[in-house]
Amino acid sequence: MQLLNTLYITTPETYLRLDNDTLRVEVERETRLRVPLHHVSSVVCFGHTGLSAPLMHRLAESGVALVLLDDNGRFKARLEGAVTGNVLLRQAQFARISDAAFTLDMARACVAGKIKNTRQVLQRGAREAKVEDEAKVLARLADDLAAALRALPDVNDLDSLRGVEGAAARQYFTGLNLLVRADQRSAFSMDGRTRRPPRDRFNAMLSFLYSMWMNDCRSALEAAGLDPQVGFLHALRPGRAALALDLMEEFRPWADRLALTLINRGQLAADDFVLREGGGVQLEPAARKAVVVAYQERKKDEVNHPLLAQSVPLGLMPLVQARLLARAIREDGAPYVPFVAR
């Protein structure tokens, strides 16, 4: 399916090939779709997808990113053409990594944005809760997250900051079960965050949605001229898009909110998931399509950006934040301000 110039391939055993200036999508040797390449900015493939070598060469030449994800939506690989962007900006980014104070400030901003947005998810749940005891639990957890926010200015090293973030995340996830509609909790309960593989239906949805946000954040950073591998909060490791993970932190609660919406509105049911050997859970192909469509529709929602004081489509917010991140790296005295929902 093609949405907002991104072509998502979710059907198993699909084969993609180049046909003149067109990308041809085949399933069981039958052509299902033809898309002119000039209409596509990126191609995202879930699960086992075959691709011809001529197509991969043409995508790279045309500047169309090819992203490969596994069945759970976890990032596997990304094919791109020649690196572009502002070399002076990247030089400044690399230099900032050696600045311990700047690195800590950037990491602290990422954590603050995440905690503020997760706290709003719990506060909204407390307001809408139909059971008084559950409302009290959610309000208490929101207060705990407020305490974590107050502790951030006094954190003086990355390891301690990551400890605060981890503790806040564990508190937050204990409350998510209470945000699931009562008659859906037996099918969509979660015992904390699990991944590689996700161990329940809720975690399977989160992993899938997080992967799509991750791809958008990485693309936004590259569009801003930054290196997505060189981050501040997440430790640098070969093959890890640390800066994309940093940027994604503030957007994780948006994925959580969408997962809750799909569950509570009955748009996904227990039989939309399959249990794999070893206890892993993943979405069925048809359910993956439904989540992709819902994700793209949600990205069209207009949200108010407090710093810009104007309404912006949610799908453009990673691009806005990537540019604010670039400004903070390039200019002294321009702190990074994470996006916090209002």
C-alpha positions in Angstrom: 0.0 0.0 0.0 1.2 3.5 -0.8 0.7 6.2 1.9 2.2 9.6 2.0 4.9 8.7 -0.6 6.0 5.7 1.4 5.3 2.2 -0.1 4.7 -0.3 2.6 5.0 -4.0 1.7 3.2 -6.2 4.3 2.1 -9.2 2.3 4.3 -12.3 2.9 6.3 -13.7 -0.1 6.0 -10.5 -2.1 8.6 -9.9 -4.9 9.5 -6.4 -6.1 11.2 -5.7 -9.4 12.1 -2.8 -11.7 9.9 -2.3 -14.8 11.4 0.6 -16.7 10.6 3.6 -14.4 8.1 1.7 -12.4 8.3 -0.5 -9.3 6.3 -3.7 -9.9 4.8 -5.6 -6.9 4.2 -9.3 -7.5 2.6 -11.9 -5.2 2.8 -15.5 -6.4 4.1 -14.2 -9.8 0.9 -12.1 -10.3 1.3 -8.3 -10.6 -0.6 -6.6 -7.8 0.6 -3.1 -8.1 2.7 -0.7 -10.3 4.1 2.5 -8.8 6.1 5.1 -10.8 9.4 5.6 -9.0 9.1 9.3 -9.0 6.0 9.0 -6.7 8.0 7.1 -4.0 10.3 8.5 -1.4 10.9 5.3 0.5 10.0 1.6 0.4 9.4 -0.3 3.7 9.3 -4.1 3.6 8.0 -6.2 6.4 9.0 -9.9 6.7 10.2 -12.0 3.8 10.2 -9.8 0.7 12.2 -10.5 -2.5 13.8 -7.8 -4.5 15.6 -7.7 -7.8 19.2 -6.4 -8.0 18.3 -3.9 -10.7 15.5 -2.4 -8.5 17.9 -2.0 -5.6 20.4 -0.2 -7.8 17.8 2.1 -9.2 16.4 2.9 -5.8 19.9 3.9 -4.6 20.5 6.0 -7.7 17.2 7.7 -7.3 17.6 8.5 -3.6 14.8 6.3 -2.5 15.4 4.6 0.8 14.8 0.9 1.1 14.1 -0.3 4.7 13.8 -3.9 5.7 12.0 -4.9 8.8 11.2 -8.3 10.2 7.7 -9.7 10.8 7.4 -7.8 14.1 8.5 -4.6 12.5 12.0 -4.6 14.0 14.6 -2.8 11.9 17.0 -5.1 10.0 18.6 -3.1 7.3 18.5 0.1 5.2 19.8 0.7 1.7 20.6 4.2 0.6 22.6 5.9 -2.1 25.4 8.4 -1.6 25.4 10.2 1.7 24.2 13.8 1.4 23.7 16.6 3.9 25.7 19.4 5.5 29.2 18.1 6.2 29.8 21.1 8.6 26.7 20.2 10.6 27.9 16.6 10.9 31.3 17.8 11.9 29.7 19.8 14.7 27.6 16.8 15.7 30.7 14.6 16.0 32.5 17.3 18.1 29.5 17.6 20.5 29.9 14.0 21.4 33.2 14.9 23.2 31.4 17.6 25.2 30.2 15.8 28.3 28.0 18.7 29.5 26.3 19.1 26.1 25.8 15.3 25.8 24.2 15.2 29.3 21.9 18.2 28.5 20.8 16.6 25.3 20.1 13.2 26.9 18.3 14.9 29.7 16.0 16.7 27.2 15.2 13.4 25.5 14.2 11.8 28.8 12.2 14.8 29.9 10.2 14.8 26.7 9.4 11.1 27.0 8.4 11.3 30.7 6.2 14.3 30.1 4.4 12.7 27.3 4.0 9.3 29.1 2.7 11.2 32.1 0.0 12.8 30.0 -1.1 9.4 28.8 -1.6 8.3 32.4 -3.3 11.6 33.4 -5.8 11.3 30.6 -6.5 7.7 31.6 -7.1 8.8 35.2 -9.6 11.4 34.0 -11.5 9.0 31.8 -11.3 5.9 34.2 -14.7 4.5 35.1 -13.5 2.8 38.2 -12.4 5.0 41.1 -9.7 2.7 42.4 -8.1 2.5 38.9 -8.3 6.3 38.6 -6.4 6.6 41.9 -3.7 4.2 40.8 -3.2 6.0 37.5 -3.1 9.4 39.3 -0.5 8.1 41.7 1.7 6.7 38.8 1.4 10.1 37.1 2.6 11.7 40.4 5.5 9.3 40.4 6.5 10.4 37.0 6.3 14.0 38.1 8.8 13.2 40.8 11.1 11.7 38.2 10.9 14.9 36.2 11.8 16.9 39.3 14.8 14.7 39.8 16.3 15.2 36.3 18.0 18.6 36.9 20.1 17.0 39.7 21.3 14.0 37.6 24.9 14.5 36.8 25.9 11.5 34.6 24.5 9.5 31.8 24.2 6.2 33.8 22.2 7.9 36.5 20.0 9.5 33.9 19.4 6.2 32.2 18.5 4.8 35.6 15.8 7.5 36.1 14.4 6.9 32.6 14.3 3.1 33.2 12.5 3.4 36.5 10.0 5.9 35.1 9.3 3.5 32.1 8.6 0.6 34.4 6.2 2.6 36.4 4.5 3.8 33.3 4.0 0.4 31.8 2.4 -0.9 35.0 -0.4 1.6 34.4 -1.0 0.8 30.7 -3.0 -2.3 31.5 -5.5 -0.1 33.3 -6.0 1.9 30.1 -7.2 -1.1 28.2 -11.0 -1.6 28.1 -12.0 -4.0 30.8 -13.4 -6.6 28.5 -10.2 -6.6 26.4 -7.7 -7.0 29.3 -7.6 -10.8 29.3 -6.4 -10.8 25.7 -4.2 -7.6 25.8 -2.6 -7.6 29.3 1.1 -7.0 29.5 3.7 -7.7 32.2 6.0 -4.9 31.5 7.8 -4.2 28.2 9.1 -7.2 26.4 10.8 -7.4 23.0 13.1 -9.6 20.8 10.6 -11.2 20.6 7.5 -9.5 22.2 5.8 -11.9 24.6 2.2 -10.7 24.4 -0.2 -9.0 22.0 0.2 -5.5 23.4 4.0 -5.7 23.2 3.8 -7.0 19.7 1.8 -3.9 18.7 4.2 -1.6 20.4 7.2 -3.2 18.8 5.6 -2.8 15.4 4.6 0.8 15.9 7.9 1.8 17.5 9.7 0.4 14.4 7.6 2.7 12.1 8.3 5.7 14.3 12.0 4.7 14.3 12.1 4.7 10.5 10.4 8.1 10.4 12.8 9.6 13.0 15.8 8.3 11.1 14.6 9.7 7.8 13.9 13.0 9.5 17.5 13.2 10.9 19.0 12.4 7.5 16.8 15.1 5.9 18.1 17.6 8.4 21.7 16.6 7.5 22.5 14.8 10.7 24.1 11.4 11.2 21.4 9.1 12.8 24.2 6.8 14.3 25.7 9.5 16.6 23.4 10.1 19.5 23.6 11.3 23.1 21.3 9.3 25.4 21.8 5.9 23.7 25.2 4.4 23.8 27.1 4.3 20.5 27.3 0.8 19.0 28.1 -0.4 15.5 24.9 -0.5 13.4 22.8 1.3 16.1 21.0 4.5 15.0 21.6 6.1 18.4 20.4 9.6 17.5 17.2 8.2 15.9 16.5 6.3 19.1 17.1 9.5 21.1 14.7 11.4 18.9 12.1 8.7 19.0 11.9 8.7 22.8 9.5 11.7 22.9 7.3 10.0 20.3 6.9 6.5 21.9 3.8 7.6 23.9 2.1 8.5 20.6 2.6 4.9 19.5 1.2 3.7 22.9 -1.9 5.9 22.5 -2.5 4.5 19.0 -2.1 0.9 20.3 -4.7 1.6 23.0 -7.1 3.2 20.5 -6.9 0.1 18.2 -7.6 -2.2 21.1 -10.3 -0.2 22.8 -12.2 0.4 19.6 -12.1 -3.2 18.7 -10.1 -2.6 15.5 -7.8 -5.4 16.5 -8.8 -8.7 18.2 -7.0 -11.6 19.8 -7.1 -13.7 16.7 -5.2 -10.9 14.8 -2.0 -12.2 16.4 -0.1 -15.5 16.2 2.0 -17.2 18.8 5.4 -18.4 17.5 7.7 -21.1 18.7 9.6 -19.9 21.8 6.7 -17.8 23.0 7.0 -14.8 20.7 3.9 -13.0 19.5 3.4 -11.2 16.2 0.7 -9.6 14.1 -1.0 -11.5 11.3 -0.4 -9.9 7.8 -3.9 -8.5 7.6 -3.5 -6.9 11.0 -0.2 -5.4 10.0 -1.9 -3.7 7.2 -4.6 -2.3 9.5 -2.0 -0.9 11.9 -0.1 0.7 9.0 -3.2 2.4 7.8 -4.1 3.6 11.3 -0.6 4.9 11.8 -0.6 6.9 8.6 -4.1 8.3 9.4 -2.9 9.3 12.8 0.0 11.1 11.3 -2.4 13.4 9.5 -3.8 14.7 12.9 -3.0 18.3 13.5 -1.2 18.9 16.8 -0.1 22.2 18.4 3.7 22.7 18.7 4.2 24.7 21.8 7.5 26.2 20.7 6.4 27.1 17.2 2.9 28.2 18.5 1.2 26.7 15.5 -0.6 23.5 14.4 1.5 20.9 12.6 0.5 17.5 11.3 1.8 14.8 13.6 3.6 13.1 10.7 5.8 16.2 10.2 6.8 16.5 13.8 9.9 14.3 13.5 11.1 16.6 10.7 10.4 19.7 12.9 12.2 18.2 15.9 15.2 17.0 13.8 15.7 20.6 12.6 15.5 21.9 16.2 18.0 19.2 17.1 20.3 20.4 14.3 20.0 24.0 15.6 20.9 23.0 19.1 24.0 21.2 17.8 25.1 24.0 15.5 24.4 27.0 17.8 25.7 27.5 21.3 23.0 28.6 23.7 20.1 27.0 21.7 18.9 24.2 23.9 16.9 21.3 22.4 13.2 21.5 23.3 11.4 18.2 22.9 7.9 18.0 21.6 5.4 17.7 24.4 1.7 17.2 23.7 -0.8 19.6 25.0 
